[in-house]
């Protein structure tokens, strides 16, 4: 019991636990639609596309979260605009913006001699350094994500399964797509300073993908993804504490491992 409870008696580990629980809930809401619509590449591109905004904010002494938000919104707007071109596939537009934004971020970083530590935090996060104020931001982000998920649920379902049918029903698929991008953007921006941009992608995709192999209803996928994310947070923090590994990376590794266990079990069930 001391092995299980002891680490969470330390204040910064408790803050890290609450932060990762909140991130797991936010990523469950957004990640379900990422998995169902096959937007994993978009999530990866948007998480890396925030680098120019974060780099500029760091160099100018501004808020990293605000810089990330501005860059992510610009990325989402660019994806939406390029996606309307009949001559370009959505993946092409995402790839172009991904390469362009990442290149711009590296150029900005190259002008600073003291940005290496900040860049490491941007990529890998620092979940053990979360403070009470940041927990408040995550709670606010969760409330907004929940509101968008409830209000846009019917539009998101129609868009995920048949955009033409959504248009016929008057559910405005373009607006639904923009809201969905906004939801993904919110999840990434709210989570990057906790687990980092390279690792938030794992929490955004792995838990919903693991549950989608078993569940047949969208609310069940969301609930299951949230529970798996919380389980990964608790397990990852315990492993990180006792083995001395990076907390954010360990949490994400546990989440991805859960997916492979789920996929293996699903395949065995199919054979039987």
C-alpha positions in Angstrom: 0.0 0.0 0.0 2.9 2.3 0.7 4.3 1.6 -2.7 0.9 2.6 -4.2 -0.1 5.5 -2.0 3.3 6.9 -0.9 4.1 8.9 -4.1 0.7 10.7 -4.1 1.4 12.1 -0.6 3.9 14.5 -2.2 2.2 17.7 -3.3 3.7 18.1 -6.7 2.8 14.4 -7.6 -0.8 15.1 -6.5 -0.8 18.2 -8.8 0.6 16.1 -11.6 -2.1 13.4 -11.0 -5.0 15.9 -11.2 -3.5 17.6 -14.2 -3.2 14.3 -16.1 -6.7 13.3 -15.1 -8.0 16.6 -16.5 -5.9 16.2 -19.7 -7.2 12.6 -20.1 -10.8 13.8 -19.9 -10.2 16.6 -22.4 -8.4 14.3 -24.8 -11.1 11.7 -24.5 -13.7 14.2 -25.7 -11.6 15.4 -28.6 -9.7 12.2 -29.4 -12.9 10.2 -30.0 -13.6 12.3 -33.0 -10.0 12.2 -34.1 -10.1 8.4 -34.2 -13.6 8.1 -35.7 -12.8 10.6 -38.5 -9.3 9.4 -39.2 -7.7 12.8 -38.2 -4.7 11.4 -36.4 -2.3 13.1 -38.9 -4.1 16.4 -38.3 -3.7 16.1 -34.6 0.0 15.4 -35.0 0.4 18.3 -37.4 -1.4 20.7 -35.1 0.6 19.7 -32.1 3.8 20.5 -33.9 2.4 23.5 -35.7 2.2 25.4 -32.4 6.0 25.7 -32.3 6.2 29.2 -34.0 3.7 30.7 -31.6 5.4 29.2 -28.5 8.9 30.2 -29.8 7.8 33.8 -30.4 6.0 34.0 -27.0 9.1 32.7 -25.3 11.4 35.2 -27.0 9.1 38.1 -26.4 8.5 37.1 -22.7 4.8 36.5 -23.3 2.4 33.6 -22.4 3.4 30.3 -23.9 -0.2 29.1 -23.8 -1.4 32.2 -25.6 1.3 31.9 -28.3 0.4 28.2 -28.7 -3.3 29.1 -29.1 -2.6 31.7 -31.7 -0.5 29.3 -33.8 -2.9 26.5 -33.4 -5.9 28.7 -34.5 -3.8 29.8 -37.5 -3.0 26.2 -38.3 -6.7 25.1 -38.0 -7.8 28.1 -40.2 -5.2 27.1 -42.8 -6.4 23.5 -42.8 -10.0 24.6 -43.2 -9.2 27.0 -46.1 -7.0 24.5 -48.0 -9.5 21.7 -47.4 -12.1 23.6 -49.6 -9.9 23.3 -52.7 -11.2 20.6 -55.0 -7.7 20.0 -56.4 -6.0 19.3 -53.1 -6.7 16.5 -50.7 -7.0 17.3 -47.0 -3.8 15.4 -46.2 -1.9 17.5 -48.8 -3.0 20.7 -47.1 -2.2 19.4 -43.6 1.2 18.2 -44.8 2.1 21.5 -46.3 1.1 23.5 -43.2 2.8 21.0 -41.0 6.1 21.4 -42.8 5.8 25.2 -43.1 4.8 25.9 -39.5 7.5 23.5 -38.1 10.1 25.1 -40.3 9.1 28.6 -39.2 9.3 27.5 -35.6 12.8 26.0 -36.0 14.0 29.2 -37.8 12.7 31.3 -34.8 14.3 29.0 -32.3 17.6 29.2 -34.2 17.9 32.9 -33.5 17.9 32.2 -29.7 20.9 30.8 -27.8 18.9 30.1 -24.7 15.7 28.4 -26.0 16.9 24.8 -25.7 15.4 24.2 -22.3 12.1 25.8 -23.2 12.0 23.8 -26.4 12.5 20.6 -24.5 9.6 21.5 -22.2 7.5 22.3 -25.3 8.3 18.9 -26.8 8.1 16.7 -23.7 6.3 18.7 -21.1 6.9 18.8 -17.4 3.9 17.3 -15.6 5.6 17.4 -12.2 5.9 21.2 -12.4 2.2 21.8 -12.8 0.9 24.5 -10.4 -2.6 25.3 -9.0 -3.2 28.1 -11.6 -2.6 25.7 -14.5 -5.0 23.2 -12.9 -7.6 26.0 -13.1 -6.9 26.5 -16.8 -7.3 22.8 -17.4 -10.7 22.8 -15.5 -11.8 25.7 -17.7 -10.7 23.9 -20.8 -12.6 20.8 -19.8 -15.8 22.8 -19.3 -15.5 24.4 -22.7 -14.7 21.0 -24.3 -17.7 19.4 -22.6 -20.0 22.2 -23.8 -18.7 22.0 -27.4 -19.1 18.2 -27.3 -22.7 18.4 -26.1 -23.8 21.2 -28.4 -22.1 19.8 -31.5 -22.7 16.1 -30.8 -25.4 15.5 -33.4 -23.5 17.5 -36.1 -20.3 15.6 -35.3 -22.0 12.2 -35.6 -23.5 13.0 -39.0 -20.1 14.5 -40.2 -18.2 11.4 -39.0 -20.3 8.9 -40.9 -21.6 10.8 -43.9 -20.9 14.5 -44.7 -23.4 14.5 -47.6 -26.2 13.2 -45.4 -25.3 15.8 -42.8 -25.7 18.5 -45.5 -29.0 17.0 -46.5 -30.3 17.1 -42.9 -29.2 20.7 -42.6 -26.6 20.0 -40.0 -24.0 22.3 -41.6 -21.0 20.0 -42.1 -18.5 22.9 -42.6 -19.5 24.4 -39.3 -19.3 21.0 -37.7 -15.8 20.5 -39.1 -14.7 23.9 -37.8 -16.1 23.2 -34.3 -14.4 19.8 -34.4 -11.1 21.4 -35.3 -11.6 23.9 -32.5 -12.2 21.0 -30.0 -9.0 19.3 -31.1 -7.1 22.6 -30.9 -8.4 23.2 -27.4 -7.3 19.7 -26.3 -3.8 20.2 -27.7 -3.2 23.7 -26.5 -4.6 22.8 -23.0 -2.4 19.7 -22.7 0.9 20.6 -24.3 2.4 22.3 -21.3 1.6 19.2 -19.2 2.8 16.3 -21.3 4.3 18.1 -24.3 3.4 18.2 -27.9 5.2 15.0 -28.9 3.4 13.1 -26.1 -0.1 14.7 -26.1 -0.7 12.9 -29.4 -0.5 9.6 -27.6 -3.2 10.6 -25.1 -5.3 12.0 -27.8 -5.3 8.9 -29.9 -4.4 5.8 -27.9 -7.2 5.6 -25.3 -10.1 6.2 -27.8 -8.5 3.8 -30.3 -8.2 1.1 -27.7 -11.9 1.5 -26.7 -13.1 1.8 -30.3 -12.1 -1.8 -30.9 -14.7 -2.9 -28.5 -17.4 -0.3 -28.1 -20.2 0.4 -30.6 -21.6 3.7 -29.2 -19.8 7.0 -29.2 -20.5 8.0 -25.5 -19.2 4.6 -24.5 -16.0 5.3 -26.4 -15.6 8.7 -24.7 -16.2 7.2 -21.3 -13.9 4.3 -21.8 -11.2 6.5 -23.2 -11.4 8.8 -20.2 -11.1 5.8 -17.8 -8.1 4.4 -19.8 -6.5 7.8 -19.8 -6.9 8.1 -16.0 -5.5 4.6 -15.5 -2.5 5.5 -17.7 -2.0 8.6 -15.6 -2.0 6.8 -12.3 0.1 3.9 -13.6 2.6 6.1 -15.4 3.1 8.4 -12.4 3.8 5.3 -10.1 6.2 3.8 -12.6 7.9 7.1 -13.1 8.3 7.7 -9.4 9.7 4.3 -8.5 11.9 3.9 -11.6 13.0 7.5 -12.0 11.8 7.9 -15.6 10.3 11.0 -17.3 6.7 11.3 -16.0 5.0 12.6 -19.2 6.7 10.1 -21.5 5.9 7.2 -19.1 2.2 8.1 -18.9 2.0 8.2 -22.7 4.0 4.9 -23.1 1.5 3.3 -20.7 -1.5 4.6 -22.7 0.0 3.4 -26.0 0.8 0.0 -24.4 -2.9 -0.2 -23.3 -3.9 0.2 -27.0 -1.7 -2.7 -28.1 -3.0 -4.9 -25.3 -6.6 -4.0 -26.4 -5.7 -4.6 -30.1 -4.2 -8.0 -29.3 -7.2 -9.0 -27.1 -9.6 -7.9 -29.9 -7.7 -10.0 -32.5 -7.8 -13.0 -30.2 -11.6 -12.6 -29.7 -12.0 -12.4 -33.5 -10.1 -15.7 -34.0 -12.2 -17.4 -31.3 
